[in-house]
Amino acid sequence: MDQRIKTVFFLMVTCAVALSFTAHMFAFFPFDLKISHELQEVKNPLFASGMQWVSALGDTRVGIFLVGAVCALYIVRRQPLEAFFVLATLSNFALTAFLKVLVARPRPPDFFMDPADFLSSVNQYSFPSGHVLFFVVFFGFVAYLAWLHQTGLSRLMVIAICGALIMLIGPSRVYLGAHWASDVVGSYIIGVLWLFVLILGYQLVAHRNHRFPGT
């Protein structure tokens, strides 16, 4: 692994640990209140609909469906390794649950907990955002595979759509009152780290099987 990548990875791990610890110590930060206020002041109906639509894609059942659909697509295309690692992105749910319970940061006061939520013991906590983690890990890996295996307009479209969804999911969670901005920042960092681990695992297996482009 390149030394620069190691350095960036180490710095991101340090930031993730530090932010997780401070999130455990403090229910929110002053900038959390300011960012939430600024976003929630936007009254545009189109903006509100867009935020709700993007956020809905991160619901657990929808997420599992999306992972299954992309996994099935790679199986049909006879790319079992890609299908396996797309399926492996579901590991983000376990990581999210573990960190939520470990950090135990309360949700913003305006958050409404669904009484029918069978994961309420986990979802009552705010850090990290499961939606953001899912988007970074799943859509990030889909974008990586598109960059690796597709060409032309299809590659550009997949990467652009995935990138746009990843950028939008964070603000949507703050706008809807489900998370603080610091939850979102921490989730982006942790999500990128987990995505990096999955990509590294994929590359190692693909190289070993001589299936990586250029090998």
Secondary structure, DSSP 8 states (H G I E B T S, - for coil): --HHHHHHHHHHHHHHHHHHHHHHH-S--HHHHHHHHHHHT---HHHHHHHHHHHHTTSHHHHHHHHHHHHHHHHHTT-HHHHHHHHHTTHHHHHHHHHHHHH--B--TT----TT-TTHHHHTB-SS-HHHHHIIIIIHHHHHHHHHH--HHHHHHHHHHHHHHHHHHHHHHHHTTSS-HHHHHHHHHHHHHHHHHHHHHHHHHHHHTT-STT-
